[in-house]
């Protein structure tokens, strides 16, 4: 319940911000929280290392597993439509479960926030248009495992005054 309250507070803070870097920073925080609360549980590496690929058309039917990305964990998204999926090939239990495809089609709030982030907000956080990392640190570099944990803890601290880890 407390986690969902933080998501709501972050969403409201994002919605009340007009534009610019502050809105981009809050939008990325809100997006990170949506990945943890809107999708089945996963470990942090899948999200921290996520890259994105904008495709002209992503079909509602998930593709068969195979080589779909140049990066290990990739978001495929159609910014014109309502289809997206995660192609995950680098995660802790991969040797037991192999590559994984996760449809995001049934997650409209997450899809909306992803589109907003990619189209309008990520440029404020990262000046390199070739950087395909979905989440970036100040200055535009990708998160490491340790910096991602600190980042997520910081979101909770900002809204609750408590340090809450991502695996709590």
C-alpha positions, 0 to 999 in steps of 0.5 A: 500500500505504501509503495502504491502511495509513493507511485501516486505521489510521484504521478501527481508531482509529475502532472503538476510540473509544467515542463523542462528538466524537472518534469523530465526527472519526475517523469523518469522516476514515475516510469521506473516505479510503473515498471515495478508496480504495473508488471509482474515482479522482476529483478532490477537488472532487467529495468536498469539495463533496458534499452529501447528501439522505436519501430514503425509497427509493433504487432499485437501478437508477440514475435517468436523468440530469437534475435530481436535486438542488438542489446540484451534487454530491449523495449520494442515500441510503436510510438504511433500505436498501442503496442510494445514488448520487452525482449529480455535476454540478460537476467539472473535466471536466464539459464533456467528460463531462456529469453523472455518476451513480455507484452506491454499492450495491457498496460495503458498507463505504462505505454503512455508514460513510455511514449511521453518519456521517449518523445518529449522527456528523455532529451532533457536528460541525455543530449546524445540522440544515439543513447538508447538507454531508457533510463539515464543518470544525470549527464546521460550515462546509463545506470549501473546496478549500484546506482540504480538501487540508489536511484530507486531508494532516492525516489522513495526517500523523496516522497516518504523520508524513508530509505526503501530498497527495490527488493523490499 
